């Protein structure tokens, strides 16, 4: 469970923010002022801090600066009143991760905190792996650790070498990058590497999950809105394009964007300008866009689901990420990488896989790709009581022989929509010649059934948001690809 420290001199607001975070599953600490917050940070090392900017004795900006002296990777989200956005921007320059303006909705707070914690975790993993890689590299090899930004692209297979070459090549350009790959292959990791290796490395890197937001929320998130532009718009909000000016903006799962937002994105890419929702004032920006997709976008274009002109604008510098089943020789390196990271994070001795356990992992098809490797390794490192992780511990967690059949037209005609009862006999090979969406749907239905329909636990297990899970299920129910009871 992640821990969040809430800092505000007003007890009522402090309790309200804390209650919202507790309902979202966070452990909450609180402090009434800056000195109390610094003491708590030094003693408990929370995963994130949410602080007001205007407090007596020590301002929020001073707290940000001094907290970063204790832990320079601690993510801090600042709360500011409407009209004090400039002060919030100063806080970000001082080291804060993000800001939200009061009054704010609970969902807005939760999204900001989750984004901050995810960003910090990735930064810590980068730091740990960079130290590990530099210490493990033989001095006689004559090779350096590689350019900064490539540390988390783990593996020495020919496929991963090609990916690193692609990343190095596109990073030098200012052109738009489109990253293709199945879910869990590490598209966001590649996007961050492109940014860190580019001339924009010192500028902001912001990310938006296009699949997690409705059309109206996504439009506001990307382009911002004016006060009073729609019901609930009680304050001006700058969008991600505006905040990422001179930096890089990641549009994750671009294939999920609605036609209306696709049209606005096309204009930004063509003219480098946009208007906030509810405004006629044109704002010019210099933003490098990196987009990702786990779908076959040319196929979506042919079906009329995605604009062809937008696809051409995005597909300037394509990068293709191979599924892990096509580079199984990288599994040992990935396993050791994630075991080291987990040991560092948990403050425990590093675990290692037995030879038998590693053989099982190398023979597995990894439908969840690198993300699934990470989940298995983290679970094993926490649950294993000895130094060596044995085959008997990890084997039950793998999906081999438990995949659900593809709900083809013929299958639906004979058996109806997909359900847990549709599982084939053990030994069925579920991945050959299948579309990514079919594999994804199978994994989601199987996991949802495992947790007796509990969506939050299912989403956590799969490493996706609850809203993303709900949107996928709603779509598949409409297409009669899954049971209505799911």
C-alpha positions in Angstrom: 0.0 0.0 0.0 1.4 3.4 -1.0 1.6 6.1 1.6 0.7 9.8 1.0 1.5 12.7 3.3 -1.1 15.5 3.3 0.1 18.9 4.5 -2.3 21.7 5.2 -2.8 24.1 8.1 -6.6 23.8 7.8 -7.7 20.6 9.6 -11.0 20.3 7.7 -9.3 20.3 4.3 -6.5 18.0 5.6 -9.1 15.5 6.8 -11.1 15.8 3.5 -8.1 15.2 1.3 -7.0 12.3 3.5 -10.4 10.6 3.5 -10.5 10.8 -0.3 -7.1 9.2 -0.6 -8.0 6.5 2.0 -11.0 5.5 0.0 -8.7 5.1 -3.0 -6.6 2.6 -1.1 -3.8 4.8 0.1 -2.3 5.0 3.7 -2.5 8.6 4.7 -0.2 10.6 7.0 -0.9 14.2 7.9 1.0 17.3 9.1 -0.3 20.8 9.9 2.7 22.7 8.7 6.1 22.5 6.9 8.3 21.6 9.8 6.0 18.8 10.8 5.9 17.5 7.3 9.7 17.5 7.0 9.9 15.5 10.2 7.4 13.0 8.9 9.3 12.7 5.5 12.6 12.0 7.3 11.0 9.4 9.6 8.5 7.6 7.3 9.6 8.4 3.7 6.1 8.5 2.1 5.5 7.6 -1.5 4.1 11.1 -2.3 3.2 14.4 -0.7 0.1 16.6 -1.2 0.6 20.0 0.2 -1.1 23.4 0.3 1.0 26.3 -1.0 0.0 29.0 1.4 0.8 28.0 5.0 2.1 30.1 8.0 5.7 29.7 8.9 6.9 27.8 5.9 5.3 28.1 2.4 4.6 25.2 0.2 7.5 26.2 -2.1 9.9 26.2 0.8 8.6 22.8 1.8 9.1 21.5 -1.7 12.7 22.7 -1.7 13.6 21.2 1.7 11.8 18.0 1.1 13.7 17.4 -2.1 16.9 17.9 0.0 15.8 14.8 2.0 14.7 12.8 -1.0 15.3 14.3 -4.4 12.9 11.8 -6.1 9.9 12.4 -3.7 6.9 13.4 -5.8 5.0 16.4 -4.5 1.6 17.6 -5.7 0.8 21.1 -4.6 -2.7 22.5 -4.0 -3.4 26.1 -4.9 -6.4 28.4 -5.1 -7.9 29.6 -8.4 -5.9 32.6 -9.6 -2.6 31.5 -8.0 -1.5 29.3 -10.9 1.7 31.3 -11.3 2.7 30.4 -7.8 2.0 26.7 -8.5 4.2 27.0 -11.6 7.0 28.4 -9.4 6.5 25.3 -7.1 7.0 23.0 -10.1 10.2 24.9 -11.0 11.3 24.3 -7.4 10.8 20.6 -7.8 7.1 19.8 -7.3 5.7 17.2 -9.7 2.3 18.7 -10.4 -0.4 21.0 -9.1 -4.2 21.0 -8.7 -6.3 24.1 -8.2 -9.0 24.3 -5.5 -11.8 23.4 -5.4 -11.0 20.1 -7.1 -12.9 16.8 -7.5 -11.7 13.7 -5.7 -11.0 11.9 -9.0 -8.7 14.8 -10.0 -6.7 14.4 -6.8 -6.5 10.6 -7.1 -5.3 10.8 -10.7 -2.6 13.4 -9.8 -1.3 11.3 -6.9 -1.2 8.1 -8.9 0.6 9.8 -11.7 3.1 11.2 -9.3 3.8 7.9 -7.6 4.1 6.1 -10.9 6.6 8.7 -12.2 8.7 8.5 -9.0 8.7 4.7 -9.1 10.0 4.8 -12.7 12.7 7.3 -11.7 13.8 5.2 -8.8 13.9 2.1 -11.0 16.1 4.0 -13.5 18.5 5.0 -10.7 18.8 1.5 -9.3 19.2 -0.2 -12.6 21.8 2.4 -13.8 23.8 1.7 -10.6 23.5 -2.1 -11.1 24.4 -2.0 -14.8 27.4 0.2 -14.2 28.6 -2.0 -11.4 28.0 -5.3 -13.2 29.6 -4.3 -16.6 33.1 -6.0 -16.9 35.9 -3.4 -16.9 37.7 -5.3 -19.6 34.9 -5.0 -22.1 35.8 -1.5 -23.0 32.1 -0.6 -23.2 30.4 2.1 -21.2 27.0 1.7 -19.7 25.3 3.1 -22.8 23.6 6.4 -23.2 21.5 7.6 -20.3 17.8 6.8 -21.2 18.4 3.3 -22.4 19.0 1.7 -19.0 15.5 0.2 -18.7 15.5 -1.2 -22.2 16.7 -4.5 -20.8 17.9 -7.4 -23.1 20.7 -8.2 -25.5 18.6 -10.1 -28.1 18.9 -8.9 -31.7 15.3 -7.6 -31.4 16.2 -5.4 -28.4 19.4 -4.1 -30.0 17.3 -3.0 -33.0 14.9 -1.2 -30.6 17.7 0.7 -29.0 19.1 1.6 -32.4 15.7 2.9 -33.4 15.4 4.9 -30.1 18.8 6.5 -30.6 18.0 7.4 -34.2 14.6 9.0 -33.6 15.6 10.8 -30.3 17.9 13.2 -32.2 14.9 14.4 -34.3 12.1 16.7 -33.3 9.6 14.6 -35.4 6.5 12.9 -34.1 7.1 9.3 -32.9 4.6 6.5 -33.0 5.4 3.4 -30.9 3.7 0.2 -31.8 3.6 -2.8 -29.4 1.3 -5.2 -27.5 0.2 -4.2 -24.0 3.0 -4.6 -21.5 5.9 -4.5 -23.9 7.2 -1.2 -22.5 5.9 1.5 -24.8 6.0 4.2 -22.1 9.5 3.2 -21.2 10.6 3.7 -24.8 8.8 7.0 -24.9 10.7 8.3 -21.9 13.9 7.1 -23.3 13.2 9.0 -26.5 12.6 12.2 -24.4 15.7 11.7 -22.2 18.0 11.2 -25.2 16.5 14.2 -27.1 17.5 17.9 -27.1 14.3 18.4 -25.0 15.6 16.3 -22.1 15.7 19.2 -19.7 12.1 20.2 -20.5 8.8 18.6 -19.2 7.7 15.1 -20.1 4.0 14.7 -19.6 1.8 11.6 -20.3 -1.9 11.2 -20.9 -3.7 7.8 -21.0 -6.2 8.4 -23.8 -8.1 5.1 -23.0 -8.8 6.1 -19.4 -10.7 9.3 -20.1 -14.1 10.1 -21.7 -14.1 12.3 -24.7 -14.9 15.5 -22.8 -12.4 14.9 -20.0 -9.7 14.0 -22.5 -10.3 17.2 -24.5 -10.1 19.2 -21.3 -7.0 17.3 -20.2 -5.2 17.9 -23.5 -6.2 21.4 -24.3 -7.4 22.9 -21.0 -10.6 24.9 -20.5 -11.8 28.4 -19.5 -13.7 29.0 -16.4 -17.5 28.5 -17.0 -16.9 26.7 -20.4 -19.1 23.8 -19.2 -20.9 22.7 -16.1 -18.3 22.1 -13.3 -15.6 24.3 -15.0 -15.2 26.6 -12.0 -11.7 27.6 -12.8 -9.3 28.0 -15.7 -7.3 24.9 -16.4 -4.2 24.6 -18.5 -4.1 21.5 -20.7 -1.2 19.1 -21.1 -0.1 20.6 -24.4 0.3 24.0 -22.8 2.1 22.5 -19.8 4.4 20.5 -22.0 5.6 23.4 -24.1 9.2 22.9 -25.3 9.0 19.4 -23.9 7.5 16.0 -24.8 3.9 14.9 -24.6 3.1 11.1 -24.5 -0.3 10.2 -25.9 -0.7 6.7 -24.6 -3.1 4.4 -26.5 -3.8 7.0 -29.2 -6.1 4.5 -31.0 -8.8 5.1 -28.3 -9.3 8.8 -29.1 -12.7 9.8 -30.4 -13.1 11.3 -33.9 -13.7 14.8 -32.5 -10.5 14.8 -30.4 -8.6 13.2 -33.4 -9.5 16.3 -35.5 -8.2 18.7 -32.8 -5.0 16.6 -32.5 -4.5 16.8 -36.2 -4.6 20.6 -36.1 -2.1 20.8 -33.2 0.3 18.6 -35.2 -0.2 20.6 -38.4 -0.2 24.2 -37.0 1.3 23.8 -33.5 -1.6 25.8 -32.1 -4.9 25.1 -30.3 -7.7 26.8 -28.3 -8.7 25.9 -24.8 -12.3 24.6 -24.5 -14.6 27.6 -24.3 -12.0 30.0 -25.7 -11.4 31.6 -29.1 -7.8 32.6 -28.2 -5.2 30.6 -30.2 -2.2 29.4 -28.2 1.0 28.4 -29.9 3.1 25.6 -28.5 6.3 23.8 -29.3 5.6 20.2 -28.2 7.1 17.0 -29.4 4.3 14.3 -29.5 5.1 10.7 -28.9 2.1 8.4 -29.4 1.6 4.7 -28.6 -0.8 2.1 -29.8 -1.4 -1.6 -29.0 -3.7 -1.9 -32.0 -3.1 -2.3 -35.7 -3.6 1.4 -36.7 -3.5 0.8 -40.5 -6.3 -1.7 -40.0 -8.3 0.9 -37.9 -7.8 3.4 -40.7 -9.1 0.9 -43.2 -12.2 0.3 -41.1 -12.8 4.1 -40.7 -12.2 4.0 -37.0 -9.1 6.3 -37.2 -8.3 9.3 -39.4 -5.9 8.5 -42.1 -4.5 12.0 -42.2 -3.8 11.9 -38.4 -2.2 8.5 -38.8 0.2 9.9 -41.4 1.0 12.9 -39.1 1.8 10.5 -36.2 3.6 7.8 -38.1 6.6 10.0 -39.0 9.1 8.0 -36.9 7.7 4.6 -36.1 9.2 2.3 -33.4 8.1 -1.3 -33.2 8.4 -3.2 -29.9 8.5 -7.0 -30.2 6.4 -9.1 -27.9 8.4 -10.9 -25.3 7.6 -14.4 -26.8 9.7 -13.3 -29.8 12.8 -12.6 -27.6 12.7 -15.2 -24.8 16.4 -15.1 -24.5 15.9 -11.7 -22.7 13.8 -13.3 -19.9 16.8 -14.0 -17.5 18.0 -10.4 -17.8 14.5 -9.0 -17.2 14.0 -11.4 -14.2 17.2 -10.4 -12.6 16.4 -6.7 -13.3 13.0 -6.8 -11.6 14.3 -8.9 -8.7 17.0 -6.3 -8.0 14.5 -3.4 -8.2 12.1 -5.1 -5.8 14.8 -5.9 -3.3 16.0 -2.3 -3.4 12.4 -1.0 -2.9 11.5 -3.4 -0.2 14.8 -3.1 1.7 15.3 -6.9 1.6 18.1 -9.1 0.4 18.0 -9.8 -3.3 16.4 -13.1 -4.4 17.4 -15.2 -7.3 15.6 -17.8 -9.4 16.7 -21.5 -9.3 17.8 -23.0 -12.5 14.6 -25.0 -12.7 12.5 -21.9 -12.1 14.4 -19.9 -14.7 13.9 -22.7 -17.3 10.1 -22.5 -16.7 10.1 -18.8 -17.2 12.2 -19.0 -20.4 9.7 -21.6 -21.8 6.6 -19.5 -21.0 4.9 -17.5 -23.7 4.3 -14.3 -21.6 1.0 -13.0 -22.9 1.3 -10.1 -20.6 4.8 -9.3 -21.9 7.4 -7.4 -19.7 4.7 -6.2 -17.3 3.8 -9.8 -16.5 7.5 -10.6 -15.8 7.6 -7.6 -13.4 4.4 -8.8 -11.6 5.7 -12.4 -11.2 9.1 -11.2 -10.0 7.7 -8.7 -7.5 5.3 -11.3 -6.1 8.1 -14.0 -5.8 10.5 -11.6 -4.2 8.0 -10.6 -1.5 6.6 -14.1 -0.8 9.7 -16.2 -1.0 11.2 -16.9 2.4 14.6 -18.1 1.2 17.3 -16.7 -1.0 16.4 -18.9 -3.9 13.0 -18.8 -5.6 11.9 -22.3 -6.6 9.9 -23.5 -9.5 7.0 -24.7 -7.3 6.4 -21.1 -6.1 6.1 -19.4 -9.5 4.6 -22.2 -11.7 1.0 -21.9 -10.5 1.0 -18.2 -11.4 1.6 -18.7 -15.1 -1.3 -18.9 -17.5 0.1 -21.8 -19.5 -2.7 -24.2 -20.3 -5.3 -22.0 -18.8 -6.0 -19.5 -21.6 -9.6 -19.0 -22.9 -10.5 -19.8 -26.5 -10.8 -17.0 -29.0 -14.5 -15.9 -29.4 -14.6 -16.2 -33.2 -17.8 -15.8 -35.2 -18.0 -19.6 -35.4 -17.4 -19.9 -31.7 -20.1 -17.4 -30.8 -22.5 -19.1 -33.1 -22.0 -22.4 -31.4 -21.2 -21.5 -27.8 -22.3 -17.8 -27.2 -20.1 -15.0 -25.8 -16.9 -15.6 -23.9 -17.0 -16.8 -20.3 -14.8 -18.6 -17.9 -16.6 -21.9 -18.8 -15.3 -21.5 -22.4 -11.8 -22.6 -21.4 -10.3 -25.3 -23.6 -8.5 -28.4 -22.5 -5.1 -27.9 -20.9 -2.3 -27.8 -23.4 -4.2 -25.6 -25.8 -1.8 -23.1 -27.5 -3.8 -19.8 -27.5 -1.4 -17.3 -29.1 -0.6 -18.5 -32.7 -2.2 -16.3 -35.3 -4.4 -14.4 -32.9 -5.1 -10.7 -32.8 -3.8 -8.7 -29.8 -7.3 -7.7 -28.7 -8.4 -11.4 -28.5 -5.4 -12.2 -26.2 -6.1 -9.2 -24.1 -9.8 -10.0 -23.7 -9.0 -13.6 -22.7 -6.6 -12.5 -20.0 -9.0 -9.9 -18.6 -12.0 -12.4 -18.5 -9.8 -15.0 -16.9 -8.5 -12.6 -14.3 -11.9 -11.1 -13.6 -13.3 -14.6 -13.0 -10.4 -15.4 -10.7 -11.3 -12.5 -8.5 -15.1 -13.3 -8.6 -15.9 -10.2 -10.6 -14.0 -7.7 -8.3 -13.0 -5.1 -10.8 -10.5 -3.2 -8.6 -8.5 -6.3 -7.8 -8.7 -7.4 -11.4 -7.4 -4.0 -12.6 -4.6 -4.0 -10.0 -3.5 -7.5 -11.0 -3.4 -6.6 -14.7 -1.7 -3.3 -14.1 -4.5 -1.2 -15.7 -6.9 1.4 -14.3 -10.4 0.4 -13.1 -11.9 2.9 -15.6 -9.9 1.4 -18.4 -11.2 -2.1 -17.4 -14.8 -0.8 -17.3 -14.6 0.8 -20.7 -13.2 -2.4 -22.3 -15.9 -4.6 -20.8 -18.6 -2.2 -21.9 -17.3 -2.2 -25.4 -17.0 -6.0 -25.5 -20.5 -6.5 -24.1 -22.0 -4.2 -26.8 -20.2 -6.4 -29.4 -21.4 -9.5 -27.6 -17.9 -10.8 -27.1 -18.2 -11.3 -23.4 -21.1 -12.3 -21.1 -23.3 -9.4 -19.9 -22.9 -10.6 -16.3 -19.2 -9.8 -16.3 
